[in-house]
Amino acid sequence: MDDTEMEAMSLSGDSSLGEAVSGRGQSGSYEEEEMFYIPERRPSLDLGPAPMDTSHWYFVEQASPPALSYCSMTSEDSATNVENIESPSTSVQLNRADSFSSCYSLDSDDCEKRKPKVKSKEDTASEISDTPELMEDPNDSGHPSVTVEFTFKAICSTLDKLSRGEMKSFKMMLWRRYPQSFSFSPQSMDMVDLVDRLLECYSRKVCLQITITLLEALGKKKLVDYLENSCIRNEVRHDLVEILKKKYGEVAEFGEKRPFDDAFCKLLIPSTCDNGPIIEHEVLNIPKLDSNREEGKMLTTGDILSAKRMERSNMKLMLVTGAAGSGKTVAVRRLVLDWIEKRGHEHVTFMFPLMFRELKQYESTQVSLWGIVNDLYPSTKKLRHSDFRAEDCKIMYIFDGLDEYTDKLDFRNTELISEHTDVSSLNILVVNLLRERLLYRGLFIITSRPQTRRCIPWDTHYDEIDVRGFCDPEREEYFRKRFKDPAQADEVIAYINSCKTLRIMCHLPLFCTLVADEHLCLFKKEGTHGAKLTRSITYIYTKLLLTLIGEHREIRAPHQSHEKEREFLMKLGKLAFTMLEQGQFKITKSDWKEHGIDTEEAVTNTGLCMLYITKPFVLYQEKVLSFIHPTMQEYLAALYAFLSFRNQGKERVRSAPKKQSKGNPEIPQGDGAVQNRSGSKHAAQGRQTGHFPAFPLWNDSQDQPGAPPPILQLHFKVANSR
């Protein structure tokens, strides 16, 4: 009987050949006796007339160590030994329905080839229903926020919440449903290796899909929601970061946009408040103005409501104050960019900078905080309402420029709201925000000029820090970053250091910006080597005043008449002149009431003064005003004298008293002169009548003894310029 006839008999269903092969038939011929010595083999599977279906075959690598080899079945002892031997560690792989059969016939020509065991129809149907089809659109690249790092952390943090038994079931289901991903059982793999193996075999999107599918099969609905919510938050954060990069990543200086890191310098931020103005002076020796004498710790923007600070204190509201031009908005920009680049505030999930200048558009409408955030940052519409109340989702709101909000705040009769979805007016939102009634789980940072401290209710728990501007090294660093040409930077720095008054005033970033803009114009017009830097610092002070007044007109009081503005400046100048004659630099409450000075107008609107609190006695506090710097007081006093003489023909300069003022022996009296920075002497003689105090502002080398101070020669147009 040849091979063709044997194959035909097998396909026809005749079992005589099978019986002969197994040795169970009667021996009747020589051929049958020959076949008796062939070992037992598995009967051929009846696949039916249909062709073999190989769509559900799974190819698994051969187990290591190899399975126990099958011995010759000629000996009954051998067969018994095989049955009694304990199955090896690889028996799981051998007995799996989708593994290859290890039963080979020794007379088979293809005994070295693997023959997959075909599953029954019932097994195939059940496995198809258990194993979901992984659909992935090749054209869909997914959201750019779904990176390998995020996918790995999201899956690991989710699986870490499973118990040991649940994790074992998860691995078993993963191995049974996706066996092509593993060459051995994943039960021995730890979580890191397991997730890493998934990322090697599948795309990031499919890995998340597999994890969600298996968690649903385990009935872990909360973990499914946790993983899906993590993906949504990651997408929102990515889109929010892109918006903030465009908004805060660049600064416009002199018509050019530059990266913020190329222009930013470290700010002086002490941990104490009520520090008062910087009183360093070129000529006078001014004692500290009864302000806070405690030496605070130097902070950075990364220390504001940081994770360590939150552990020590439950304060969730931080008030950042500072004089006009001290760098509060710059500090906010630095804080936001550090969060974007993951250099600080990593415990914060979302950060929403909201400038009061932008919030003014909602003054005449009914709106909720949720609506404002969605309007300014559209990507936040994907967030769930529960994210605003979740412990694991820290949201920081930065309200920049509270001093620009001019509406009256009533903390007694205002409606209380606590939900971010409550619709009300902007005034009610601000009141509840300052009373810590709105979003009690959120973190809030408010920047403002010192006067708006009155807007914080006494029963609100908040912390306060003060922004003081630049330190000495940062002044030079700013100009080196601002000027691309090192020769220009060196020339400007030398010019600043040659005048102590300029060097002192450059602690204000705004003043540094004005000096840099002026010299950039000069270098652009005359060249680096041909430019002659101006020696009059009065001009820079005038630019500073015009900048502050222009901001006041544009933002805080656009409808205020020029007459009221001029009248207020004259009152403030008269007060500065009177105090300077008395050698006084602290404005008490009686002083500003006597001269009819509105503290809010002086501190908040114009930015020429600053407010701080002194504690002269135990359990007693006193609000005190001062000018942002003593030289600004001198400038306003000289401006008042000049405008009085020019507009009214009145001479405010009188002979100085022969007796020196208390506490200020450095103020020259009579016909005394002051040694200026260049070594020349200037006569302090005024026009016709007495003698002016020798203000450092007037120490210009072009002046001649007996001539009017340069401020009297200034053509000031503050009342007529827009």
ZAMARGU-4260 file (C-alpha; in steps of 0.2 Angstrom, whole numbers, plus 5000, padded with zeros to 4 digits):
<rodrens>
0) 5000/5000/5000 | 5008/5016/4995 | 5007/5033/5003 | 4993/5039/4991 | 4981/5025/4995
5) 4984/5027/5014 | 4980/5046/5012 | 4964/5042/5003 | 4959/5030/5016 | 4962/5042/5030
10) 4952/5055/5021 | 4937/5043/5018 | 4935/5040/5036 | 4942/5022/5036 | 4949/5018/5053
15) 4958/5002/5048 | 4974/5012/5045 | 4973/5020/5061 | 4971/5004/5070 | 4985/4996/5061
20) 4996/5011/5066 | 4992/5011/5084 | 4995/4992/5085 | 4977/4988/5091 | 4972/4978/5075
25) 4974/4960/5071 | 4990/4955/5062 | 4986/4947/5045 | 5000/4952/5034 | 5018/4956/5033
30) 5015/4974/5030 | 5004/4975/5046 | 5018/4966/5056 | 5030/4980/5050 | 5019/4994/5056
35) 5016/4986/5073 | 5033/4993/5078 | 5028/5011/5074 | 5025/5021/5090 | 5008/5027/5094
40) 5003/5043/5086 | 4988/5055/5087 | 4974/5051/5075 | 4972/5064/5062 | 4959/5078/5065
45) 4943/5077/5055 | 4943/5094/5048 | 4929/5090/5036 | 4928/5095/5018 | 4931/5113/5021
50) 4949/5120/5019 | 4959/5122/5035 | 4955/5139/5044 | 4972/5147/5049 | 4965/5164/5054
55) 4965/5160/5072 | 4982/5152/5074 | 4994/5159/5087 | 5013/5156/5085 | 5021/5155/5102
60) 5040/5154/5104 | 5046/5137/5110 | 5046/5135/5129 | 5063/5135/5138 | 5068/5123/5145
65) 5061/5111/5132 | 5046/5100/5136 | 5049/5082/5141 | 5052/5072/5125 | 5040/5058/5121
70) 5048/5041/5123 | 5044/5026/5112 | 5028/5018/5117 | 5034/5000/5114 | 5037/4999/5133
75) 5022/5000/5145 | 5034/5006/5159 | 5039/5020/5148 | 5021/5025/5146 | 5018/5024/5164
80) 5033/5034/5168 | 5027/5048/5157 | 5010/5049/5165 | 5017/5049/5182 | 5031/5062/5180
85) 5026/5079/5186 | 5023/5091/5173 | 5037/5104/5171 | 5035/5123/5173 | 5032/5124/5154
90) 5016/5114/5155 | 5006/5129/5155 | 5012/5134/5138 | 5010/5116/5132 | 4992/5114/5137
95) 4987/5131/5130 | 4974/5130/5117 | 4983/5141/5105 | 5000/5133/5107 | 5008/5121/5095
100) 5006/5102/5098 | 5022/5093/5103 | 5015/5076/5098 | 5024/5071/5082 | 5025/5054/5074
105) 5042/5047/5072 | 5038/5041/5055 | 5033/5058/5049 | 5043/5066/5036 | 5039/5083/5043
110) 5042/5079/5061 | 5053/5094/5064 | 5040/5106/5058 | 5027/5113/5070 | 5009/5108/5067
115) 4997/5120/5076 | 4983/5113/5085 | 4966/5119/5077 | 4954/5125/5090 | 4936/5119/5090
120) 4922/5131/5084 | 4916/5134/5102 | 4933/5139/5108 | 4936/5150/5094 | 4919/5159/5096
125) 4921/5162/5114 | 4939/5169/5112 | 4933/5181/5098 | 4920/5188/5110 | 4932/5190/5124
130) 4946/5198/5114 | 4941/5215/5108 | 4946/5221/5091 | 4959/5234/5091 | 4954/5247/5079
135) 4967/5261/5075 | 4965/5273/5061 | 4983/5275/5053 | 4979/5293/5048 | 4975/5297/5066
140) 4991/5302/5075 | 4982/5306/5091 | 4983/5321/5102 | 5001/5327/5103 | 5000/5327/5122
145) 4999/5308/5122 | 5018/5305/5123 | 5027/5289/5129 | 5031/5297/5145 | 5013/5302/5149
150) 5006/5285/5143 | 5019/5275/5154 | 5015/5286/5170 | 4996/5286/5167 | 4995/5267/5165
155) 5007/5264/5180 | 4998/5276/5191 | 4981/5267/5187 | 4987/5249/5189 | 4996/5254/5205
160) 4978/5256/5213 | 4974/5238/5210 | 4976/5225/5224 | 4988/5210/5222 | 4974/5199/5217
165) 4966/5211/5205 | 4983/5214/5197 | 4986/5195/5195 | 4969/5194/5186 | 4974/5208/5175
170) 4990/5200/5170 | 4980/5183/5167 | 4968/5192/5155 | 4981/5201/5146 | 4991/5185/5143
175) 4975/5176/5137 | 4968/5190/5126 | 4985/5196/5119 | 4997/5181/5119 | 5007/5188/5104
180) 5014/5201/5116 | 5023/5189/5128 | 5034/5174/5126 | 5030/5168/5144 | 5018/5171/5157
185) 5018/5189/5163 | 5014/5184/5181 | 5032/5185/5185 | 5034/5203/5178 | 5033/5218/5188
190) 5022/5233/5184 | 5035/5243/5176 | 5041/5229/5164 | 5023/5225/5160 | 5019/5242/5154
195) 5035/5244/5145 | 5032/5228/5136 | 5015/5234/5130 | 5023/5250/5124 | 5035/5240/5114
200) 5021/5230/5106 | 5008/5243/5103 | 5005/5261/5100 | 5002/5273/5114 | 4984/5275/5110
205) 4981/5256/5109 | 4990/5253/5125 | 4977/5265/5134 | 4963/5256/5125 | 4969/5239/5131
210) 4971/5245/5148 | 4953/5253/5148 | 4946/5237/5141 | 4954/5225/5154 | 4949/5237/5168
215) 4931/5237/5162 | 4931/5218/5161 | 4937/5218/5179 | 4923/5229/5184 | 4934/5244/5189
220) 4923/5258/5183 | 4932/5271/5195 | 4949/5266/5188 | 4943/5268/5170 | 4936/5285/5174
225) 4953/5290/5183 | 4963/5285/5167 | 4951/5293/5155 | 4951/5309/5166 | 4970/5309/5166
230) 4970/5309/5147 | 4958/5323/5147 | 4968/5333/5159 | 4984/5330/5150 | 4976/5336/5133
235) 4969/5352/5142 | 4986/5356/5150 | 4995/5354/5133 | 4983/5366/5125 | 4984/5378/5139
240) 5003/5378/5139 | 5003/5382/5120 | 4992/5397/5124 | 5002/5403/5138 | 5018/5401/5128
245) 5011/5413/5115 | 5005/5425/5128 | 5020/5426/5140 | 5034/5418/5131 | 5040/5433/5122
250) 5042/5452/5127 | 5041/5467/5116 | 5056/5479/5118 | 5059/5493/5107 | 5048/5486/5093
255) 5056/5469/5094 | 5050/5453/5101 | 5063/5443/5112 | 5061/5427/5122 | 5057/5431/5140
260) 5072/5422/5147 | 5084/5433/5137 | 5077/5449/5146 | 5072/5443/5163 | 5083/5446/5178
265) 5080/5440/5196 | 5069/5451/5207 | 5072/5455/5225 | 5057/5447/5234 | 5058/5447/5253
270) 5047/5436/5264 | 5041/5451/5274 | 5029/5465/5270 | 5028/5483/5275 | 5046/5486/5271
275) 5043/5504/5265 | 5053/5513/5251 | 5071/5511/5247 | 5079/5526/5255 | 5097/5526/5249
280) 5102/5543/5243 | 5116/5552/5235 | 5118/5566/5247 | 5106/5564/5262 | 5107/5551/5276
285) 5089/5546/5278 | 5085/5534/5293 | 5073/5520/5290 | 5055/5527/5290 | 5048/5516/5304
290) 5044/5502/5292 | 5047/5484/5295 | 5064/5481/5302 | 5063/5462/5302 | 5076/5455/5290
295) 5065/5443/5279 | 5071/5428/5269 | 5075/5431/5250 | 5062/5422/5240 | 5060/5418/5221
300) 5044/5416/5211 | 5045/5397/5213 | 5043/5399/5232 | 5026/5408/5230 | 5013/5395/5236
305) 5025/5381/5233 | 5022/5363/5239 | 5034/5365/5254 | 5025/5381/5259 | 5009/5373/5257
310) 5014/5359/5269 | 5019/5372/5282 | 5004/5383/5281 | 4986/5382/5275 | 4986/5399/5267
315) 4979/5397/5250 | 4978/5416/5246 | 4994/5426/5242 | 4995/5445/5240 | 5010/5451/5231
320) 5012/5470/5233 | 5025/5482/5227 | 5027/5500/5221 | 5023/5505/5203 | 5036/5498/5191
325) 5044/5486/5204 | 5041/5471/5193 | 5025/5462/5199 | 5019/5458/5182 | 5036/5452/5177
330) 5036/5440/5192 | 5019/5433/5187 | 5026/5430/5169 | 5041/5421/5177 | 5030/5411/5188
335) 5019/5405/5173 | 5034/5401/5162 | 5042/5391/5176 | 5026/5381/5178 | 5025/5378/5159
340) 5043/5372/5158 | 5041/5361/5174 | 5054/5371/5184 | 5042/5376/5198 | 5025/5373/5205
345) 5024/5355/5198 | 5010/5351/5211 | 4999/5363/5202 | 4989/5354/5188 | 4982/5370/5179
350) 4987/5388/5180 | 4975/5402/5174 | 4982/5420/5174 | 4968/5432/5174 | 4972/5450/5172
355) 4960/5463/5179 | 4963/5473/5163 | 4955/5458/5154 | 4941/5455/5166 | 4934/5473/5163
360) 4925/5466/5148 | 4914/5456/5159 | 4909/5471/5171 | 4892/5474/5162 | 4887/5455/5160
365) 4882/5441/5171 | 4895/5428/5171 | 4903/5414/5181 | 4921/5410/5185 | 4919/5394/5174
370) 4913/5405/5160 | 4927/5417/5161 | 4940/5403/5161 | 4932/5395/5146 | 4931/5411/5137
375) 4949/5415/5139 | 4956/5398/5138 | 4944/5388/5127 | 4953/5371/5129 | 4946/5370/5147
380) 4929/5366/5140 | 4934/5348/5141 | 4937/5348/5159 | 4923/5341/5171 | 4916/5350/5185
385) 4922/5338/5197 | 4940/5343/5192 | 4938/5360/5201 | 4934/5351/5218 | 4946/5336/5216
390) 4960/5334/5229 | 4972/5328/5215 | 4969/5343/5204 | 4976/5358/5210 | 4971/5374/5201
395) 4980/5390/5203 | 4972/5407/5198 | 4983/5422/5196 | 4974/5439/5197 | 4986/5452/5191
400) 4983/5470/5194 | 4969/5471/5207 | 4973/5490/5208 | 4966/5492/5191 | 4949/5487/5197
405) 4940/5503/5201 | 4922/5496/5206 | 4917/5497/5224 | 4919/5482/5235 | 4905/5478/5248
410) 4910/5464/5259 | 4895/5465/5270 | 4880/5465/5259 | 4886/5455/5244 | 4879/5439/5240
415) 4889/5423/5244 | 4893/5411/5231 | 4905/5396/5232 | 4903/5386/5216 | 4913/5390/5200
420) 4897/5388/5190 | 4887/5401/5199 | 4882/5415/5188 | 4883/5433/5195 | 4891/5450/5192
425) 4910/5452/5191 | 4909/5462/5207 | 4901/5448/5217 | 4915/5436/5210 | 4929/5447/5216
430) 4921/5450/5233 | 4919/5431/5236 | 4936/5428/5229 | 4944/5440/5242 | 4934/5433/5256
435) 4940/5415/5251 | 4922/5409/5248 | 4924/5405/5230 | 4933/5388/5226 | 4940/5384/5243
440) 4951/5371/5235 | 4959/5383/5223 | 4976/5392/5225 | 4975/5411/5222 | 4989/5424/5219
445) 4984/5442/5218 | 4996/5456/5213 | 4992/5474/5217 | 5000/5491/5223 | 5000/5492/5242
450) 4985/5503/5244 | 4973/5489/5239 | 4977/5480/5254 | 4961/5488/5261 | 4952/5477/5249
455) 4956/5461/5259 | 4944/5458/5273 | 4951/5457/5291 | 4944/5439/5293 | 4952/5433/5277
460) 4967/5422/5280 | 4981/5427/5268 | 4999/5429/5266 | 5008/5444/5259 | 5025/5447/5251
465) 5033/5462/5244 | 5042/5464/5227 | 5056/5477/5228 | 5064/5477/5210 | 5082/5473/5206
470) 5097/5471/5216 | 5114/5478/5212 | 5120/5463/5201 | 5103/5462/5192 | 5104/5480/5186
475) 5120/5477/5176 | 5113/5460/5170 | 5097/5469/5163 | 5107/5481/5153 | 5119/5467/5146
480) 5103/5457/5141 | 5094/5472/5134 | 5109/5478/5122 | 5115/5466/5109 | 5131/5476/5107
485) 5142/5473/5122 | 5151/5490/5119 | 5134/5499/5120 | 5130/5489/5136 | 5146/5494/5144
490) 5144/5512/5140 | 5127/5513/5147 | 5132/5503/5163 | 5147/5515/5165 | 5135/5530/5163
495) 5123/5523/5176 | 5137/5520/5189 | 5144/5537/5186 | 5128/5544/5194 | 5123/5537/5211
500) 5105/5544/5209 | 5103/5535/5193 | 5110/5519/5200 | 5099/5520/5215 | 5083/5523/5204
505) 5087/5508/5193 | 5081/5497/5206 | 5064/5499/5198 | 5063/5488/5182 | 5052/5502/5174
510) 5065/5515/5177 | 5078/5503/5169 | 5067/5501/5154 | 5065/5520/5151 | 5084/5522/5152
515) 5087/5508/5140 | 5074/5514/5128 | 5081/5532/5128 | 5099/5526/5124 | 5093/5513/5111
520) 5086/5528/5102 | 5102/5538/5104 | 5113/5524/5098 | 5101/5520/5083 | 5102/5539/5078
525) 5120/5543/5081 | 5129/5527/5082 | 5138/5518/5096 | 5154/5528/5096 | 5146/5545/5090
530) 5132/5545/5103 | 5134/5558/5118 | 5124/5552/5133 | 5113/5565/5141 | 5120/5571/5157
535) 5103/5577/5164 | 5093/5565/5174 | 5079/5577/5176 | 5073/5571/5159 | 5073/5553/5164
540) 5062/5557/5179 | 5050/5567/5168 | 5048/5551/5157 | 5044/5541/5172 | 5031/5553/5177
545) 5023/5554/5160 | 5023/5535/5159 | 5014/5533/5176 | 5002/5547/5171 | 4999/5540/5154
550) 4995/5523/5162 | 4983/5531/5174 | 4974/5540/5160 | 4972/5525/5149 | 4967/5512/5162
555) 4961/5519/5178 | 4953/5536/5174 | 4951/5538/5155 | 4937/5551/5158 | 4946/5561/5171
560) 4949/5579/5165 | 4966/5587/5163 | 4961/5600/5176 | 4958/5588/5190 | 4974/5579/5185
565) 4984/5595/5186 | 4976/5600/5202 | 4981/5584/5210 | 4999/5585/5204 | 5000/5602/5211
570) 4993/5597/5228 | 5005/5582/5229 | 5020/5594/5223 | 5015/5606/5237 | 5015/5592/5250
575) 5032/5586/5244 | 5039/5604/5244 | 5033/5607/5262 | 5040/5591/5268 | 5056/5594/5260
580) 5058/5610/5268 | 5055/5602/5285 | 5066/5587/5281 | 5052/5575/5282 | 5050/5560/5271
585) 5035/5551/5279 | 5018/5557/5276 | 5007/5554/5291 | 4988/5553/5290 | 4986/5571/5297
590) 4998/5577/5283 | 4988/5570/5268 | 4972/5576/5276 | 4979/5594/5278 | 4984/5595/5260
595) 4968/5587/5253 | 4977/5572/5246 | 4967/5556/5241 | 4978/5541/5246 | 4970/5530/5233
600) 4974/5543/5220 | 4992/5545/5225 | 4996/5527/5228 | 4984/5517/5217 | 4981/5528/5202
605) 4997/5538/5199 | 5009/5526/5207 | 5020/5540/5214 | 5017/5535/5232 | 5017/5519/5242
610) 5008/5514/5257 | 5014/5504/5272 | 5009/5501/5290 | 5020/5505/5305 | 5018/5499/5323
615) 5025/5513/5334 | 5016/5505/5349 | 5010/5488/5355 | 4993/5483/5348 | 4993/5499/5337
620) 4995/5501/5319 | 4997/5517/5308 | 4995/5519/5290 | 5009/5529/5282 | 5012/5536/5265
625) 5029/5540/5257 | 5035/5543/5239 | 5042/5529/5229 | 5059/5536/5232 | 5066/5552/5241
630) 5072/5558/5224 | 5055/5557/5217 | 5049/5568/5231 | 5063/5581/5227 | 5058/5580/5208
635) 5039/5584/5212 | 5044/5598/5224 | 5055/5606/5210 | 5040/5603/5198 | 5028/5612/5209
640) 5040/5627/5211 | 5043/5628/5193 | 5024/5627/5188 | 5019/5639/5202 | 5032/5652/5195
645) 5027/5648/5177 | 5008/5648/5178 | 5005/5660/5193 | 5021/5670/5194 | 5023/5665/5212
650) 5040/5661/5219 | 5039/5646/5231 | 5058/5647/5235 | 5062/5656/5251 | 5078/5658/5260
655) 5082/5643/5270 | 5082/5644/5289 | 5099/5647/5297 | 5095/5632/5309 | 5097/5615/5302
660) 5083/5603/5301 | 5081/5590/5314 | 5087/5573/5309 | 5094/5579/5292 | 5110/5588/5295
665) 5116/5585/5278 | 5103/5597/5270 | 5114/5612/5266 | 5108/5629/5273 | 5111/5647/5269
670) 5124/5649/5255 | 5131/5632/5257 | 5136/5622/5242 | 5135/5603/5238 | 5149/5593/5231
675) 5141/5583/5217 | 5146/5567/5209 | 5158/5574/5197 | 5167/5584/5210 | 5161/5601/5205
680) 5152/5613/5217 | 5134/5620/5213 | 5128/5635/5222 | 5111/5632/5230 | 5106/5649/5227
685) 5088/5651/5220 | 5080/5665/5210 | 5083/5682/5217 | 5076/5678/5234 | 5083/5664/5245
690) 5092/5647/5241 | 5085/5631/5235 | 5089/5615/5244 | 5103/5606/5234 | 5093/5592/5226
695) 5103/5579/5218 | 5092/5580/5203 | 5100/5597/5199 | 5118/5591/5200 | 5121/5593/5181
700) 5139/5598/5176 | 5132/5611/5163 | 5125/5622/5177 | 5134/5638/5182 | 5134/5644/5200
705) 5120/5657/5202 | 5110/5650/5188 | 5092/5643/5190 | 5092/5624/5193 | 5089/5614/5177
710) 5072/5609/5183 | 5067/5627/5181 | 5072/5627/5163 | 5062/5611/5159 | 5047/5614/5147
715) 5035/5602/5155 | 5020/5597/5146 | 5011/5585/5157 | 4995/5595/5157 | 4994/5596/5138
720) 5001/5579/5132 | 4991/5563/5130
</rodrens>
